[in-house]
Amino acid sequence: MHGCYPPDGTDRVTATPTSSAISPDLQARSGFGEAGGEPSRSSRFVRACLRQPVDRTPVWFLRQAGRYMAEYQAVRRHHSLIDICKRPELAAEVTITAAEKLGVDAAIIFADLLLPFECMGLPFEFQAGEGPVVASPVRSREAVEALRTDRAGELGYVAEAIRRVAAYFADRTHDDTDDALGIIGFCGAPFTLASYMIEGRGSRQYIHTKTLMYREPAAWQLLLEKLAAVLRAYAQQQVDAGADVIQIFDSWAGALAPADYREFVLPVTRELVRGVQAMGVPVIYFGVDTASLLPAMRETGADVLGLDWRTPLAKAWRELEYSCAVQGNLDPITLFAEPALLERRVGAILAEAGGRAGHIFNLGHGIVPGTPVEHVQQVVRTVRALSQKEAVHG
């Protein structure tokens, strides 16, 4: 799965993974291989994750189900965020509603990164103006040792929500083709979740996290290993329920120097990525402000790297030697721009991708509250129109 394109981009080469690396169900969903005979429907999103040819660039959005959407606000008037996460019928509803309203090529399950904390014995709560807060942060070897790893089954409500979403879209198309909508499960990465456990809330300096990492490396290693064990089980539940792809969010990895990432984070993250891939699905690995970390992040072996908007897509992909698929990377605040400028920015990103197999259009981070829904829909239409044109004329 690690072929590459010529650096000058003059010849388009399709990198095709070996079928042994892909589960039979995913082979059918992607349209690759002969699993169960010729598939009647395939997913361009899954095919792009595997760097296979697609008819147009697939598009979806980080945080596509959220407060900017009136339908979600209506649900939130009666339910807390955690309540929605823990009630599969509600999580499935907001996931499906967003995917259908936007006309995207993939639906990411509605959940929260910190849900695994509870089954590890570390409660948290959402506080107004603060976001999630851990009342008793993990800042010692003893606190790390007290964390549980045997209760991941308690997260089954997320898998049940995925099962409902997968069943809903099983016989439905989402555009004017026969394309199957991709289903995305997700989890946090060990570093980002460990940071939240240690800091107790959002942070800018990560002083407590880095202090434990530097001064108590054995406790740090144990914490990451415990998290990885729970995350593997959590991802397996989601795959078993019908997730086509797992996205691993390392939202806070950009706080690390490259040397610290390689020494203290990369080994466990690589093991997690490979463990999820062994379940037969592609992995998207995403971080924020990680331009300097991309070469090291590539060493995880993830099938897709998510790019934020701070690095030009063409530059980042070229420096990765086109050895993986990439996802991104429109600045989410561009969604507030006038339609003409928004269309130009979308076109510029597609031009940087150059029609190569393996580009998934997305934002460089999540949709923010107040974003005009019609502008998000415009991006979907623009990606469809311009990337189809590229496929025909490129």
N, C-alpha and C positions, 0 to 999 in steps of 0.2 A: 504493500500500500504506500510505498515511499518513492514512487517514480517522480521525476521533476520535468519541468518545461525548460526549453532553451531560455537563457537569461534575456534575450532580446525580444521574446514574445512573438517572433515571426511565424512560428509554426505551432498550431494548437495540437497538443498531444493529449489523449485521454488516458488518465491513469486509472486502471481497473483493478480493484482488489480481488484477491483470490476468493472463490466461493466458500472455501473451508472456514474463512474468518467470519462468515455471516450466517446467522441462524436461518433455517429454512423459511420461517415466517417472514423474516426481513428480506430474504431473497425475493419472495413473492411481492412484498410491498414495494421494493425498489425496482422490480422488473429485471433483476439480475439473476442469471443462472436458470436452472431448470427445476427448481423446487416445486413439486406438485404440478408440473407441466407449465404451459404458458399462462402467466397471470392475466386476469381480465383487467385489473387496474393496478397502477403503480403510483408511487409518490415521488414527484419531482424534488421535493424537499429531501427525502431520504437519499435519492440518487445524487443530489448535489453534495450531501455530507460524505458520500463515498467517491466523489469526484468522477461521477459518470455523466454522460451527456444528458442535457435537459432541453426541453423546447423553449424555455425561457427561465430567467433567474427567479428562483423562489424567494418569497418575502414573508416575514413575520416580524413581530416587535416584542422586545423586552417589555414586560409589564403591560401587555396589550389589554388585559382585563384590570381596570383600575378606576381611580376616582375621577378621571377625566370623562368617564362614560356615564350617562344618565341612568342606564339600566343597572349598572353596578351600584350607583348611589342609592337607587331604590331598594336594593337588597340590604345595603349597609344601614339603612334607616331602621331596620328591624333586627339586625344581627351584627355582632362584633366580627372583626377580622378573623379571630381564632375560631369563633363559632362557624363561620363559613368554611374555614379549612377543615374542621372536624365533622362537618355534615356533608357527606359525599354528594347528596342531591343538590346542595347549594353550590359546592365547589364545581361540580359538573355544569351547573346552570350558567355560572358566570364565565366559565371557560368557553363553553359552546357559544354563548351570546356574543362574546367579543370576537371569536373567530369568524362567525357568520356575518356580523355587522361590518367587519373590516374586509372580508373577502381574502384573508391571508391563506398561505399554503401550509401552515402548521398551527396547532393549538398547544400551548404550554399549560400544563395543569395549574390551577390556582392553589397555591400553598405558600408557606412561609419557610424561609431558610432555617429558622431556629427550632422548628418542630421536633427534631431529634433530641433537643436538650431535655425535654420532659421525660422521655423514656430512659435517659441516662441519669435521672435523679436530680436534675438541675432546673427548677421551675423559673419561669420568666413571665413578665407581664408587659403590656403596652401602656405607657404613660403619656398623657396628653403633652404634646410638644417635645417629647423625649424619644419616642419610638420604643422599641423593646428594651427592657431593663432587667438585668439579672441581679437579684437582691443579694446573693452570696457568691461573688466572683470566685473563680478557681485560681488561687495564687500560691499554692503550696503542693508539695509532693503528696501530702495526706489528702488534700482535696481531689487531686487527680486520681489517686487510688480508690477513692470512694465512688467514682463515676461507674455506672452500670453499663454493660455491653450486651446483656442477655434479654433485653425487653424491646427489641426493635419491632417485634410483632404488634406492639401497641400503635404503630404508625399505619396500620392497615387501612385506616379510613382514606388515606391518600391514594392507595392502590385501588380502592373501591371507586373513588371518583374517576380515576383513569379508566377503569373498566367501563363505567357508564359513558364517558366521552368516546371511547373507542367503539362501543356498541352503537352509539348514536350516529357516528360518521361512517360506520362500516359499509352502508349501502347508499351513501350520499356523495355527490360531487360538490365541489365548492366553487367551480368556475364553469366556463363553457367547454371544458374538455372533460375527459374521463379520469382526471387525476384524483388520486386519493389523498385526503388531508393527512399530513404527518402528525403524530401524537408525541409530544415532548414531556418526559418526566424530568425532574431535576433534584439536585441536592447542593448544599454548600460544600466547599472544599475544606479539607482539614485545617489549613492555616486560618482562613476567614472565620470558621466556627470557633476554633481555639481562641482567636483574638477576642471574639465576643464573650466567650466564657471568662476570659481573664480580665478584660477591661470592664465588663459588666454593662456596657452601653457603647454607643458610637464614640470614636476617638480620632484625634488628629495626630497625636504623637506616638501612640501605642507604647507608652513607657512601661507599663506593667507587663505587657506581652513580651517585649524585647528583653526586659530584665529577666523574666523566667527563662526565655530562650537562651540567653547568654550565660546566665549564672547557674541554672539547673538543667543542663541539657538532657539528663536522663529523665527527669520529670516531663520535660517538653516532649521528648520522643514518645514516652508512654501516653501522653495526652493525645498526640496525633494518631498513634496506633489505635487507641480506643475509639477515637472518632472515625477513623477509616473502617474499622470493623463494623460499626453501626451503620455507616453510610453504604457499605457494600450490601448489607442485608436490606437496607431501605431501597436501594436501587434495584435489587433483585425483585422485590415486591412489585415495583413499578413496571419493570420489564415483563414480569409474569402477567400483569394486568393488561398489557397491551401497548406500553410505551415503545415507540419505534426508535427513539433517540434519548439519551440522557445528557442534559447539560449540567456541568459542574461549575458553580459560581465561586470564583475566588475574588470576590469583590474588593477585598482589602489588600491583595497581594502587592499592589503598587506602592505600599508603604515600605517595602523591603528593598535593600540594595541587592544587586544581582548575586554577589558572593553569599549573602545571607540566605537568599532564596535557594541557591544551589545546595548549600550545606544543611540548612535546617528544614526545608520544605519540600524540595524536589523529590527526594527518595520516596517519601510516603505518598505524595500526590501521584507519582508515576505508578506506584503499586495499585492505588485506587483506580486510576484510569484503565490500567490493564485488566484489573479485576472486573470492571464493568464491561469492557470490550469482550471479555471471555463469556459474558452472558449473551453475546451475539448481536449487540447493537453498537452503532457508532457513538462516540463521545464528543461533545462540544465543551471546550474548556475556555472560560471567559473570565477576564479580570479587567479592572479599571486602572487607567494611568500606568499601563504595564509595557510601554514601548521598549524600555531597556531590558525587560525580562523576556521578551518574545522568543529569543533563541533558546533560553533555558526552558520556557514553557513548552516549546516544541519537543523537548526531550522527554516530556511525559508520554509522548506517542499518541496524543489525542488526535482524532480524525479531523477535527475542526478547531481552529483558534478564533475566538471572538476578539474583534479589534474595537477599541474605542475611537473617538473622532480626532484624537490629538496626533495621530500618525497617519499620513497619507496611505491609503490602502495599497496602492501600487508599490510604494517603497517597502512597506511591511511585508507584502507577499513576496516581492523579489528577494528581500533579505532572508526570508524563510526558504528560498530556493524552490518555491511552489511545491513544497513537499507535503503539504496538507491543504485541506479546504480552509477558507476563511469566511467569517461572518461579520457583517457591518457595512458601513460604519458612520452613518449620518449622525451629526450632533442632534440630540433630541430637542434642543431649543430651536433648531431650524424649523421645527413644525409650527412655530408661531410666525414664521415669515410670510410675506405675500406669496400667493400661488406661483407667480412667475419665477421668483427667486428659488422657491422650494423645488420647482421642477428642474431648474438649472443644477442645483446641488445634487439632486438624485441622479441626473444625467451624468454629472462629473464622476460620481462614484462608480456608476456602471462602466463609464469609459475607462476608469483606472483598472477595473477588473478585466477589461479587454475581452469579454466573452469566454474566458477560460472556464473549463469545467471545474466546479468546486467553489463558486461564490454564492453565498446566501445573503440577500439584502436584509439589513436590520439597522437598528440604531446603535450608537456607541454606548448607550446606557438606556435605562428605562424611560418610558413615557411619563411625563410629570403631570400633576394635577393642573387643570385649566387648559390643557392642550386641546385645540379645536379638533373634534372628531373628523370633521370633513377634510381636514388637512392630512390626517392619517390615511383616510380613504383615498385621497388624491395621490399619496405616495404609492399605494398599492397599484392604482391605475397607471401611474407613470412607469413604474418598474415593469409592469406587464407590457405596455406599449413599446417602450424603448428596448427592452431586452429581447422581445420577439423580433423587433426590427434588426437588432444586432445578430440574432440567430440566422435571419434570412440573408442579410447583406454582409455579415462579418466574415 
